[in-house]
Amino acid sequence: MQHQKGRTNGGRKSQLPGGSKTNSPHFYSWSGGKLWENFKLPKNWSYLPLTLFLVIGLFSCGTPSPTKPDPGDASNQDRDSKLTFFGVALEQFDEVGRPIWKVKAIRAKYTKEKEIGEAENPDGELYQDGKIVYTIKADKADIQQDGKQLLLRGKILATDPLNGVVLQGNELEWRPQEDLLIVRNQLNGNHKQLKATAQEARVKTREQRVEFSGKVVATANDPQLQMRTEHLIWQVKEEKLIGNRPIEIDRYKDNKITDRGRGNAAEINLKTKVATIQPKAQLELLDPSMQITSNSMTWNIKQEIVKTNSPVRVFHKTENVTVTGNQGEMKIPQKTVYLTGNVNAVGQRRQSLKSNKLTWYLDRKLLEAQGNIVYRQIDPQLNFTGETAIGNLQTENIVVKGGSSKERVLTEIIPQDGSY
């Protein structure tokens, strides 16, 4: 059972300055060094382990009446249910006496419907296992608590003192028994490694894990990436981002997009700068103008290398050449593509080159193929086989070689215009 540590005063009923009686949390107030007010919890709050310490003074929102008020008077009842306190401290402890939250405020209005409402300049700490996991502050906030969870509404700023994560939003909910901190409504997250906006963030403090959900836009500093999805998990300690919904990843150089990855899910390791996209992975490059499609691919952002061990399709938009294979690798700076297993390169006029392995030098517009070569051309209609092939598929200038060292065959295919 959670409880609160602090002083108690016997819980006697007291008379307000206006002459009316009230049931409320145990509050303390000093005026000229004299304790002059004492309130008792209402029946429906009697189980709550709450103590509020008042540093400056306790005042009723209404003006005391010189005559005894009518107990049935509506305005008098309203005055009894709305009190203003100064120097408020709200504390909650777990079953072994460890704090789970502490919140202070310069001034707060109390109502029978809320523990504290309309607190000014609240600030405090959230605890887990007796240690501070987040500090919180706001200009103004409505505060509610029921002994199991704390709720703040307003412009909230929550900071993790351990890893430096800062979360801003208009609503904060702390559920210590679930080890769950929720910040929602115009959420902004800031960290030296990542910035994010979303509709909501759910934090598991022990795991140092933040889950963003709803129109998530996250920007990483190194590598320079922007991710857009509906759900993104940030493992802060491991420096990993995990998207388990359709996701887009933009890579930037000098604040300009150079590559864009897409997939139904992705994992980005910010430490190694490697992204794994699967399933239905796709990567579009600006230079060269390429599109790489596979069910799964690994994108080494730092080295600019793309690898896939599943069937892959590479499309060169400018040359209008498509190459498929069982596995593939592309070195972006070298503008070179390597494919293995059932490789098939198809040009704009449906000319094709099949092989076991193929190296595609994009700058030179050159294909080098090895193993079980089959070259087909539509106009004029040609069909050749061999062991190796080299040439430009787009211009249909291809040299096919075949046979063993003892019996070597050389076949040249020259287009109708005679060029080579």
C-alpha positions in Angstrom: 0.0 0.0 0.0 1.4 3.4 -0.9 1.6 5.9 1.8 2.9 9.4 2.6 5.5 10.4 5.1 5.0 13.6 7.0 3.3 15.3 10.0 -0.3 14.8 10.8 -2.6 16.8 13.1 -5.3 14.4 14.3 -7.6 15.2 11.4 -10.1 17.3 13.3 -12.8 19.2 11.5 -12.3 23.0 11.6 -14.2 26.2 11.0 -13.2 28.3 8.0 -12.7 32.0 8.4 -16.2 32.5 7.0 -17.7 30.2 9.6 -18.4 27.2 7.4 -17.1 23.7 7.8 -15.2 21.7 5.2 -13.7 18.3 4.6 -10.3 18.4 2.7 -6.8 17.0 2.8 -4.6 17.7 5.8 -3.2 21.2 5.2 -1.0 23.3 7.3 -0.7 27.1 7.3 1.1 29.6 9.5 0.1 33.3 10.1 2.4 35.1 12.5 3.9 31.8 13.5 0.5 30.3 14.6 -1.0 27.2 13.2 -4.6 28.3 12.5 -6.3 25.9 10.1 -6.6 22.1 9.9 -8.6 20.2 7.3 -9.8 16.6 7.0 -9.9 14.4 4.0 -13.4 13.8 2.5 -14.7 10.3 2.8 -13.9 9.3 -0.7 -10.3 10.5 -0.3 -9.6 9.1 3.2 -7.4 6.3 1.8 -5.1 8.6 0.0 -1.6 9.0 1.5 -1.2 12.7 0.7 0.3 15.5 2.7 0.4 19.1 1.5 2.7 21.5 3.3 1.8 25.2 3.1 4.8 27.5 3.5 3.1 31.0 3.2 -0.6 30.9 4.0 -4.0 29.4 3.4 -6.8 31.5 2.2 -10.4 31.0 1.2 -11.3 32.2 -2.2 -14.4 33.9 -0.7 -14.5 36.9 1.7 -15.4 35.9 5.3 -19.0 36.9 6.1 -19.6 38.8 9.3 -22.7 36.7 9.9 -23.2 33.0 10.2 -23.9 31.7 6.7 -26.8 29.6 5.8 -25.6 25.9 5.4 -27.8 25.5 2.4 -26.5 28.6 0.7 -25.1 27.7 -2.8 -22.5 30.4 -2.9 -21.2 29.4 0.6 -20.9 25.8 -0.6 -19.0 26.9 -3.7 -16.7 28.9 -1.5 -16.0 25.9 0.7 -15.1 23.7 -2.3 -12.6 26.3 -3.8 -9.6 27.2 -1.7 -6.4 28.9 -2.6 -3.1 27.7 -1.0 0.4 29.1 -1.1 3.7 27.2 -1.0 2.2 23.8 -1.8 4.2 20.6 -1.7 2.6 17.4 -2.9 4.4 14.1 -2.1 3.6 10.5 -2.7 5.4 7.4 -1.4 5.3 3.7 -2.2 4.7 0.8 0.2 8.2 0.8 1.5 8.4 4.5 2.0 10.3 5.5 -1.1 9.1 8.6 -3.0 7.3 8.2 -6.3 6.6 11.9 -6.9 7.2 15.3 -5.4 5.6 18.4 -6.8 5.8 21.9 -5.4 3.8 25.0 -6.5 3.9 28.7 -5.6 0.1 28.7 -5.5 -2.7 26.2 -6.1 -6.4 26.3 -6.1 -8.0 23.3 -4.3 -11.4 21.9 -5.1 -13.3 19.0 -3.7 -13.3 17.4 -7.2 -9.5 17.6 -7.5 -6.5 17.1 -5.2 -4.9 20.3 -6.6 -6.0 22.4 -9.5 -4.7 25.4 -11.4 -1.2 25.3 -9.8 1.2 28.1 -10.6 4.8 27.4 -11.5 4.7 23.7 -10.4 8.0 21.8 -10.5 9.1 18.6 -9.0 10.5 15.1 -9.5 9.2 11.7 -10.6 10.8 8.7 -8.9 11.3 5.1 -9.7 13.0 2.7 -7.3 13.7 5.6 -5.1 15.7 7.5 -7.7 14.7 10.5 -9.8 13.9 9.5 -13.3 12.3 12.8 -14.6 12.2 16.3 -13.4 9.0 18.3 -14.3 8.0 21.9 -14.4 5.5 24.2 -16.0 4.2 27.8 -15.9 0.7 26.7 -15.0 -0.9 23.3 -14.7 -3.9 21.4 -13.4 -2.7 18.6 -11.1 -4.6 15.5 -10.2 -3.5 12.4 -8.2 -5.2 9.4 -6.8 -2.3 7.7 -5.0 -1.5 5.6 -8.0 -0.9 8.1 -10.8 -0.2 11.8 -11.2 -1.7 13.9 -14.0 -0.7 17.4 -15.0 -2.3 19.5 -17.7 -0.7 22.6 -19.1 2.6 23.5 -20.8 4.7 20.7 -19.3 8.5 20.2 -19.6 9.9 16.8 -18.5 13.6 16.1 -18.4 15.5 12.8 -17.8 18.6 13.8 -15.8 20.4 10.6 -16.7 20.3 10.6 -20.5 19.2 14.2 -21.2 15.9 13.4 -23.0 13.5 16.4 -22.8 9.8 16.0 -23.5 7.4 18.9 -23.9 3.6 18.6 -24.2 0.3 19.8 -22.8 -0.4 16.8 -20.7 1.7 14.5 -18.5 0.7 11.3 -16.8 2.9 9.3 -14.5 2.0 5.7 -13.6 4.9 4.5 -11.3 3.4 1.0 -10.8 3.6 0.5 -14.6 6.9 2.3 -14.9 5.2 4.4 -17.5 5.4 8.2 -18.2 3.0 9.5 -20.9 3.4 12.9 -22.5 0.9 13.9 -25.1 -0.8 16.8 -26.9 1.6 18.8 -29.1 4.6 16.6 -28.1 8.1 17.7 -28.8 11.1 15.6 -27.9 14.7 16.9 -27.8 18.1 15.2 -27.3 21.6 15.8 -28.5 21.1 12.8 -30.8 17.5 13.1 -31.9 14.6 15.5 -32.2 11.0 14.4 -32.6 7.4 15.5 -32.9 4.4 13.3 -32.4 1.0 13.1 -30.8 2.2 11.1 -27.8 5.3 9.7 -26.2 5.3 6.7 -23.8 8.5 6.3 -21.7 9.6 3.2 -19.9 12.1 4.7 -17.4 13.9 1.6 -16.3 14.6 0.6 -19.9 15.3 4.1 -21.1 12.8 3.5 -24.0 10.6 6.1 -25.6 7.7 5.2 -27.9 6.5 7.9 -30.2 3.1 7.5 -31.8 0.9 9.5 -34.1 2.3 11.5 -37.0 5.9 10.9 -35.9 8.6 13.0 -37.5 12.1 12.3 -36.0 15.3 14.0 -37.1 18.7 12.5 -36.2 21.9 14.6 -36.2 24.5 12.0 -36.9 23.8 10.5 -39.4 21.7 13.3 -40.8 18.3 11.6 -41.2 14.6 12.3 -41.0 12.1 9.6 -40.3 8.4 9.7 -40.8 6.0 7.0 -39.5 3.1 6.4 -37.1 5.0 4.6 -34.4 8.7 4.8 -33.6 10.6 3.2 -30.6 13.7 4.9 -29.4 16.0 2.8 -27.3 18.0 5.6 -25.9 20.8 3.6 -24.2 21.3 1.3 -27.1 21.1 4.3 -29.6 18.6 2.5 -31.8 15.4 3.5 -33.5 12.8 0.9 -34.4 9.8 1.5 -36.6 7.3 -1.3 -36.8 4.9 0.6 -39.1 5.4 1.8 -42.7 8.3 4.3 -42.6 10.2 6.7 -44.8 13.8 7.6 -44.1 15.4 10.6 -45.8 19.2 11.0 -45.8 20.7 14.5 -46.0 24.0 15.9 -47.1 24.6 19.6 -46.6 20.9 19.9 -45.7 19.8 18.4 -49.0 18.1 15.0 -49.6 20.4 12.5 -51.3 18.7 9.2 -50.6 15.2 8.0 -49.5 14.4 4.7 -48.0 11.0 3.1 -47.5 9.7 0.0 -46.0 7.0 -1.6 -43.8 9.4 -1.5 -40.9 13.0 -0.5 -40.2 15.7 -0.5 -37.5 18.3 2.3 -37.5 21.4 1.9 -35.4 22.6 5.5 -34.7 25.9 4.3 -33.3 27.0 2.2 -36.3 24.9 4.3 -38.7 23.3 1.2 -40.3 19.7 0.9 -41.2 17.9 -2.4 -41.8 14.6 -2.0 -43.8 12.2 -4.9 -44.1 9.8 -6.0 -45.5 9.0 -4.3 -48.8 12.2 -2.3 -48.7 13.0 0.4 -51.3 15.8 2.9 -51.6 15.9 5.7 -54.1 19.1 7.5 -54.9 19.5 11.0 -56.3 23.0 10.5 -57.8 23.0 8.2 -59.7 19.3 8.2 -60.3 18.5 4.7 -59.1 15.8 2.7 -57.4 16.6 -0.5 -55.4 13.8 -2.8 -54.3 13.9 -5.9 -52.2 12.1 -7.6 -49.4 15.0 -6.8 -47.0 18.1 -4.6 -47.3 20.9 -3.3 -45.1 21.8 0.3 -45.7 25.2 1.4 -44.3 24.6 5.1 -44.3 28.2 6.0 -43.3 29.9 3.9 -45.9 27.1 4.4 -48.5 26.8 0.7 -49.2 23.5 -1.1 -49.8 23.3 -4.9 -49.4 20.5 -7.5 -49.7 20.4 -11.2 -49.4 17.0 -11.5 -50.9 15.8 -11.1 -54.5 16.5 -7.6 -55.6 15.6 -5.3 -58.4 17.8 -2.3 -59.5 16.3 0.3 -61.9 18.4 3.0 -63.5 15.9 5.7 -64.3 18.1 7.7 -66.8 19.3 4.6 -68.8 16.0 2.8 -68.4 17.8 -0.4 -67.6 16.5 -2.9 -65.0 18.6 -5.6 -63.4 17.3 -8.4 -61.1 19.1 -11.1 -59.1 18.9 -13.2 -56.0 21.3 -11.1 -54.1 22.9 -7.7 -54.6 25.2 -5.0 -53.3 25.7 -1.4 -54.4 28.6 0.9 -53.6 27.1 4.3 -54.0 30.3 6.4 -54.1 31.9 4.1 -56.7 28.6 3.8 -58.6 29.0 0.1 -58.9 26.4 -2.7 -58.6 27.1 -6.3 -57.9 24.4 -9.0 -58.4 24.5 -12.8 -58.0 22.1 -15.7 -58.7 19.7 -15.7 -61.7 20.8 -12.3 -62.8 18.7 -10.7 -65.6 19.4 -7.3 -67.1 16.8 -5.8 -69.4 17.1 -2.7 -71.6 14.6 -0.3 -73.0 14.0 -2.3 -76.2 13.6 -5.5 -74.2 17.1 -6.7 -75.0 18.3 -8.9 -72.1 21.4 -10.4 -70.7 21.1 -13.3 -68.2 24.0 -14.6 -66.1 25.1 -16.1 -62.8 27.0 -13.0 -61.8 27.0 -9.4 -63.0 29.0 -6.3 -62.2 27.4 -3.0 -63.4 29.7 0.0 -63.7 27.2 2.9 -63.9 29.5 5.7 -64.9 31.0 3.7 -67.7 27.6 2.2 -68.7 29.3 -1.2 -68.8 28.1 -4.6 -67.8 30.4 -7.5 -67.0 28.7 -10.9 -66.7 29.9 -14.4 -65.8 28.4 -17.9 -66.0 25.6 -19.3 -68.2 25.4 -16.2 -70.4 22.2 -15.9 -72.5 21.9 -12.7 -74.6 18.7 -12.0 -76.5 17.9 -9.1 -78.8 14.5 -8.3 -80.4 15.4 -6.2 -83.4 17.2 -7.7 -85.1 16.2 -10.9 -83.4 19.3 -12.6 -82.0 20.1 -15.2 -79.3 23.6 -16.1 -78.1 25.0 -18.1 -75.2 28.4 -18.2 -73.6 30.4 -18.1 -70.4 31.2 -14.4 -70.2 29.9 -11.2 -71.6 30.9 -7.5 -71.6 29.3 -4.4 -73.1 26.7 -1.7 -73.2 23.2 -3.2 -72.9 21.5 0.1 -73.8 23.3 0.5 -77.1 23.2 -3.3 -77.7 27.0 -3.4 -78.0 27.8 -6.8 -76.4 30.7 -9.2 -76.7 30.0 -12.8 -75.6 32.7 -15.4 -75.1 32.1 -19.1 -74.6 33.8 -22.5 -74.5 36.8 -24.0 -72.7 40.4 -23.0 -73.0 40.9 -25.7 -75.7 37.8 -24.6 -77.8 37.3 -20.9 -77.5 34.3 -19.2 -79.1 34.0 -15.4 -79.6 30.7 -13.9 -80.7 30.3 -10.2 -81.6 26.9 -8.7 -81.9 26.8 -5.5 -83.9 23.6 -3.4 -84.3 22.2 -2.7 -87.8 23.7 0.8 -88.0 27.2 -0.8 -87.8 28.2 1.1 -84.7 30.2 -0.6 -81.9 
